[in-house]
């Protein structure tokens, strides 16, 4: 289903990919060990972040809060944003409209 949005999906995906990439231990979401993550080429890491962003976009429509490593990705339907938090720190926000 995904989240409701008015912006072009490809633009949202670029923003969301960059945002989740800021979660330094986000690879834990894929049950990867730190050594595995470090050994991946940068291009592969970017592909992993993009795949995660796509999955999150659709999953947040059903589950508005998802843990990604030590971060939390939240869909706020009131403000039409996806917020990425690390503890109390707001890492990023992706505007959907």
ABEGO torsion letter per residue (X at the ends): XEBBBABBAAAAAAAAAAAAAABAAAAAAAGBBAAAAAABBAAAAAAAAAAAAAAAAAAAAABABBBBEABBBBBBAAAGBBBBBBEABBABBBBAX
